[in-house]
Amino acid sequence: MDETMGICDETDFDTEGIYTKTRKGCHKGSDNPVPALDSSDNYNFSHERRGVAIIIVNHNFSGQRSRDGSQQDFRRLQELFTSLDFEIRTFRDVTRNELLQLIHNVSREDHSDCDCLVVAISSHGNSRMEATQSGYQIEDTISTRDGQVETRLIMEKFRDRNCPSLIGKPKLFFIQACRGSRLDDGMELPVLQPVRLATEDLPPTLGNLHLRDALDACLIEEEEKNGQGPQEERRPQRVPTDVRREPCFVNVVSPAPQRVPTDVRREACFVNVASPAPQRIRSEVQREPCFVNVASPAPCYLDFLVMYATPPGYFAFRRENQGSWFITCLYNVLSRNRGDKSLVRQLTSVTGLMIRDMVSVNTEKPHQDSKKQTPVLYSMLTKDIYLVPKADKTSARRSC
């Protein structure tokens, strides 16, 4: 390799998660701010500052129920990221414009002397179908005090081209919010050793009357009044198409290959939706709609790690007197961080803790009782992260 050149590859995604470009061989000392990638296995966490941690917790909403237990989420997130040496920026009950503005402001700051960035959000959430030029996709949304914000818009603010001072540094997102209206019944599995509860103050029996789990979803009260409460299985999303014997184009991006059946005149039509290119679904129809179950694209860009409380299409639970399951488990695992385990390994423990210890309790609404929840981790990190305490900078430099 030429000594005047540095390896500087960046594969980026457009707003729908599709590969768009790759840049290589940026000259050192040029005006391009993209730094050369080093060959170490760990991200450089020896900067002067750990970085900014944006904590957004919404409790009150216009036209929606308040989120009892969100105060515990706020306290845990603040304590957790303070203990991990982050500079805390806290926001509560923000409007849509306030949320977008504060994210924009942080993205315009100089993070050159920071290790990474954290954005942690606890709020109501949902998903909705959006029409695009090439078809339809499902958008995850975060509820604000006066509306909703697409999760994608928050993450896009910290892409390399929008936040140059964080190029090559981890951007970590933790999102506690519902992503749909399905419930998980779970499965019974043998336990080979005693299970430690996710919160030490929980009683040994989960069936006590003072425990009650709620859903971090939008407009649940109105749906339940109309007899449209959450279901274990919902009908597939309906995608309107021109049905005059013309092909149906649907742009779907999924993290893993899957087969999507469409019921057309009692014959199954399957399409593999793992490809980043738009898929063509041909079906001979006679003025009948085409049903396609579309997975959320879950934006995740280079050096991004995104952990959701729940999979696409599912509710996320919150214990009304103790806080959300996801934030509770995240706190209990990462608060024991000593810098000797990688972040991804610790987040895997968060998932294991939740699926073992947490089960919903709601005697007032039996359809929400005895349900489970599994977090989802998306990662485009290129190296390991070790949150070595800032007081031990010698160890931090040695690991880089």
C-alpha positions in Angstrom: 0.0 0.0 0.0 1.3 3.5 -0.8 2.5 5.3 2.3 0.6 8.4 1.3 -2.7 6.4 1.3 -4.8 5.3 4.2 -7.4 2.6 3.9 -10.7 4.5 4.3 -13.6 2.3 3.3 -17.1 3.3 4.2 -20.2 1.4 3.0 -23.2 3.6 3.6 -26.9 3.1 3.4 -29.6 5.3 2.1 -32.7 6.1 4.1 -34.2 2.7 3.3 -31.2 0.7 4.4 -29.9 -0.1 0.9 -26.3 -0.1 0.0 -25.4 3.0 -2.0 -21.6 3.6 -2.2 -18.2 2.6 -1.0 -15.3 5.0 -0.6 -11.7 3.8 -0.7 -8.2 5.1 -0.4 -8.7 8.7 0.9 -5.4 10.6 0.9 -3.9 11.4 4.3 -3.8 15.1 4.8 -6.5 15.8 2.3 -9.6 17.9 3.0 -11.7 14.8 3.3 -12.4 14.3 7.1 -12.6 10.6 6.9 -9.8 9.0 8.9 -7.8 5.9 7.9 -9.0 2.7 9.6 -6.6 1.0 11.9 -6.2 -2.7 12.1 -6.7 -3.2 15.8 -9.5 -5.4 17.2 -10.9 -2.8 19.6 -12.2 0.7 19.1 -10.0 3.5 20.5 -11.4 4.4 23.9 -8.4 6.4 25.2 -9.8 9.8 24.2 -10.0 12.5 26.8 -13.8 12.2 27.0 -16.0 9.1 27.0 -18.7 11.0 25.1 -22.2 12.4 25.3 -25.1 10.3 26.5 -28.5 11.6 25.4 -31.3 10.4 27.6 -34.8 11.0 26.5 -37.7 9.8 28.7 -41.3 10.7 27.9 -44.0 10.2 30.6 -46.9 12.5 29.6 -48.6 12.6 26.2 -51.4 14.4 24.4 -54.2 11.9 23.8 -52.3 8.9 25.2 -52.0 7.4 28.7 -49.0 8.4 30.8 -46.2 5.9 31.4 -46.1 4.9 35.1 -42.7 3.6 35.9 -40.9 5.8 33.4 -39.4 7.7 36.4 -37.5 4.5 37.2 -36.2 4.3 33.6 -35.0 7.9 33.9 -33.2 7.3 37.2 -31.6 4.0 36.0 -30.4 5.5 32.7 -28.9 8.5 34.4 -27.1 6.5 37.0 -25.9 3.9 34.5 -24.3 6.2 32.0 -22.9 8.5 34.6 -21.1 5.5 36.1 -19.7 4.6 32.7 -18.1 8.1 32.5 -20.5 9.7 30.0 -21.5 13.3 29.9 -25.3 13.2 30.5 -27.8 15.2 28.7 -31.4 14.5 30.0 -34.7 15.5 28.3 -38.2 14.7 29.5 -41.6 15.0 27.8 -40.2 16.5 24.6 -42.3 17.5 21.6 -41.5 16.3 18.1 -39.8 19.5 17.1 -37.8 19.6 20.4 -36.6 16.0 19.9 -35.4 16.6 16.3 -33.8 19.9 17.3 -31.8 18.5 20.2 -30.6 15.6 18.1 -29.5 18.0 15.4 -27.7 20.2 17.9 -25.7 17.3 19.4 -24.8 16.0 15.9 -23.3 19.4 15.0 -21.0 19.4 18.1 -17.3 18.5 17.9 -16.9 15.0 19.2 -13.2 14.7 18.2 -12.0 14.0 21.7 -14.8 11.5 22.5 -14.8 7.7 22.5 -18.3 7.3 21.3 -21.9 8.5 21.5 -25.0 7.1 23.3 -28.7 7.8 22.6 -31.1 6.1 25.1 -34.9 6.6 24.6 -37.8 5.4 26.7 -41.3 6.2 25.4 -44.4 4.9 23.8 -43.8 3.7 20.2 -45.5 2.1 17.3 -44.9 1.2 13.6 -46.7 2.3 10.5 -46.7 1.5 6.8 -45.0 4.1 4.6 -45.3 4.4 0.8 -42.0 4.9 -1.0 -41.1 5.3 -4.7 -40.3 1.7 -5.0 -43.0 0.2 -2.8 -43.9 0.1 0.9 -42.0 -0.3 4.1 -42.7 -0.3 7.8 -41.4 2.6 9.8 -40.7 2.4 13.6 -41.9 5.5 15.4 -41.2 7.1 18.8 -44.0 8.9 20.5 -43.4 12.5 21.7 -45.6 14.7 23.8 -47.5 16.0 20.7 -46.9 13.4 18.0 -44.4 10.8 16.6 -40.9 10.8 15.2 -39.5 8.1 12.9 -36.7 6.3 14.6 -34.8 6.5 11.3 -34.7 10.3 11.4 -33.0 10.2 14.8 -30.3 7.8 13.7 -29.6 9.5 10.4 -28.4 12.6 12.2 -25.3 10.7 13.3 -24.3 9.1 10.1 -20.8 9.9 8.9 -21.8 12.5 6.4 -24.0 14.3 9.0 -21.6 14.1 12.0 -18.0 14.0 10.7 -16.4 14.2 14.2 -17.9 10.8 15.0 -16.5 9.0 11.9 -15.0 5.7 12.9 -16.4 5.9 16.4 -19.3 3.8 17.8 -22.8 5.2 17.9 -24.9 3.3 20.4 -28.7 3.4 20.5 -31.0 1.9 23.2 -34.7 2.2 22.5 -37.5 1.2 24.9 -40.7 1.5 23.0 -43.3 -0.7 21.3 -42.8 -1.6 17.6 -46.2 -3.0 16.9 -49.2 -4.7 18.5 -48.3 -8.4 18.8 -47.7 -10.3 22.0 -45.2 -13.2 22.6 -46.6 -16.3 24.4 -43.1 -17.7 24.8 -42.2 -21.3 25.3 -41.6 -23.5 28.3 -37.9 -24.6 28.5 -36.1 -26.5 31.3 -34.0 -24.4 33.6 -30.7 -26.2 34.7 -29.9 -23.8 37.5 -31.7 -21.4 39.8 -32.7 -18.2 38.1 -31.8 -14.8 39.6 -34.5 -12.2 39.2 -33.8 -9.2 37.1 -34.5 -6.9 40.0 -33.4 -7.7 43.5 -36.4 -6.1 45.1 -38.9 -8.4 43.3 -40.7 -10.9 45.5 -40.1 -14.6 44.8 -43.6 -15.0 43.4 -44.5 -12.9 40.4 -48.2 -13.4 40.9 -48.4 -10.9 43.8 -51.2 -8.3 43.2 -48.9 -5.3 43.5 -47.1 -6.2 40.3 -48.7 -5.0 37.1 -47.2 -4.8 33.6 -48.3 -2.3 31.0 -47.5 -1.8 27.3 -45.4 1.0 25.8 -47.8 1.4 22.9 -49.8 4.2 21.3 -53.6 4.6 21.7 -54.0 1.3 23.5 -56.9 2.6 25.6 -58.9 3.6 22.5 -58.3 0.2 20.8 -59.4 -1.7 23.9 -62.6 0.3 24.2 -63.4 -0.7 20.7 -62.7 -4.3 21.4 -59.5 -4.3 19.4 -57.0 -5.1 22.1 -53.6 -6.7 21.4 -53.5 -10.0 19.8 -51.0 -12.8 19.8 -51.1 -12.9 16.0 -52.3 -10.2 13.7 -53.3 -10.4 10.1 -50.5 -9.6 7.7 -50.1 -6.0 6.6 -52.2 -5.0 3.7 -50.4 -3.5 0.8 -52.6 -1.9 -1.8 -51.6 -2.7 -5.4 -52.9 -2.1 -8.8 -54.6 -5.4 -9.5 -55.3 -5.2 -13.3 -53.0 -8.2 -14.1 -49.9 -6.0 -13.5 -46.9 -7.0 -11.4 -46.8 -5.9 -7.8 -43.6 -4.2 -6.6 -42.8 -4.1 -2.9 -39.5 -2.9 -1.5 -38.7 -4.9 1.6 -35.5 -5.1 3.5 -35.0 -7.8 6.2 -32.0 -8.6 8.3 -32.4 -12.3 7.4 -33.8 -14.3 4.5 -37.4 -15.3 4.9 -40.3 -16.5 2.9 -43.3 -14.2 2.6 -46.5 -16.0 1.6 -49.3 -14.0 -0.3 -52.7 -15.6 -0.5 -54.0 -15.1 -4.0 -56.9 -17.2 -5.1 -55.8 -20.0 -2.7 -52.4 -20.3 -4.3 -49.2 -19.4 -2.3 -46.7 -16.9 -3.8 -43.3 -16.7 -2.1 -40.5 -14.1 -2.4 -37.1 -14.0 -0.7 -37.0 -10.5 0.9 -33.4 -10.6 2.1 -32.1 -9.0 -1.1 -31.3 -5.3 -0.9 -32.8 -4.7 -4.3 -36.6 -4.3 -4.8 -38.3 -7.7 -5.3 -40.9 -8.3 -7.9 -43.9 -10.3 -6.8 -45.9 -11.6 -9.7 -49.3 -13.0 -9.0 -52.2 -13.4 -11.4 -55.0 -11.6 -9.6 -58.6 -10.7 -10.6 -59.4 -7.6 -8.7 -58.2 -9.1 -5.4 -55.8 -7.3 -2.9 -52.2 -8.6 -2.4 -51.2 -9.2 1.2 -47.5 -9.0 2.1 -46.0 -9.3 5.6 -43.2 -6.7 5.5 -40.4 -6.6 8.1 -39.2 -3.3 9.6 -35.9 -2.2 7.9 -34.4 -1.2 11.3 -31.8 1.4 10.1 -28.2 0.5 11.2 -25.3 2.2 9.6 -21.5 1.8 9.8 -20.2 1.8 13.4 -23.8 1.8 14.7 -25.2 -0.5 17.4 -28.9 -0.4 17.9 -30.7 -2.4 20.6 -34.5 -2.4 20.7 -36.5 -3.6 23.6 -38.6 -5.9 21.3 -38.7 -7.4 17.8 -40.4 -5.7 14.9 -44.2 -5.9 15.2 -44.3 -6.6 19.0 -45.2 -4.8 22.2 -42.7 -3.8 24.8 -43.6 -4.2 28.5 -43.1 -1.7 31.4 -43.7 -2.6 35.0 -45.7 0.3 36.4 -44.0 0.4 39.8 -40.5 -0.6 38.7 -39.9 0.6 35.1 -39.5 -1.1 31.8 -38.2 -4.6 31.5 -35.5 -3.6 29.0 -34.1 -0.7 30.9 -34.1 -2.7 34.1 -32.1 -5.5 32.6 -29.8 -3.2 30.7 -29.0 -1.4 34.0 -28.5 -4.6 36.0 -25.9 -5.9 33.5 -24.0 -2.8 32.5 -23.9 -1.4 36.0 -21.6 -4.3 36.9 -19.2 -3.4 34.0 -15.5 -3.6 34.9 -14.1 -3.2 31.4 -13.2 -6.9 31.1 -16.0 -8.0 28.8 -16.9 -6.6 25.4 -20.1 -4.5 25.2 -21.7 -7.0 22.7 -21.1 -9.8 25.1 -22.7 -7.8 27.9 -25.7 -7.0 25.8 -26.1 -10.6 25.0 -26.4 -11.1 28.7 -29.1 -8.5 28.8 -31.1 -10.6 26.4 -30.6 -13.7 28.3 -31.5 -12.1 31.6 -34.8 -10.7 30.2 -36.0 -13.9 28.5 -35.2 -15.9 31.7 -36.5 -13.6 34.4 -39.3 -11.5 33.0 -42.9 -12.6 32.4 -45.9 -10.2 32.3 -48.3 -10.0 35.2 -51.7 -8.4 34.5 -54.7 -9.9 36.3 -57.0 -7.1 35.1 -56.3 -7.9 31.4 -55.8 -11.6 31.0 -54.8 -11.3 27.3 -51.7 -9.4 28.5 -50.8 -11.9 31.3 -48.0 -14.4 31.2 -46.3 -13.0 28.1 -42.6 -12.8 27.2 -40.4 -10.3 25.4 -37.0 -10.6 23.7 -34.7 -7.6 22.9 -33.2 -7.3 19.4 -29.6 -6.2 18.7 -28.5 -4.8 15.4 -24.8 -4.2 15.0 -22.6 -2.8 12.3 -19.6 -2.3 14.6 -16.3 -3.2 13.0 -14.4 -3.8 16.3 -15.0 -4.7 19.9 -16.0 -2.1 22.6 -14.5 -2.3 26.1 -15.9 0.3 28.5 -12.7 0.5 30.6 -13.2 3.1 33.4 -11.6 6.4 32.4 -9.5 6.4 35.6 -7.6 3.5 34.1 -6.3 5.2 30.9 -3.3 3.0 30.8 -5.4 -0.1 30.3 -7.5 1.7 27.8 -4.5 2.5 25.6 -3.2 -1.0 25.9 -6.5 -2.5 24.6 -6.4 -0.2 21.5 
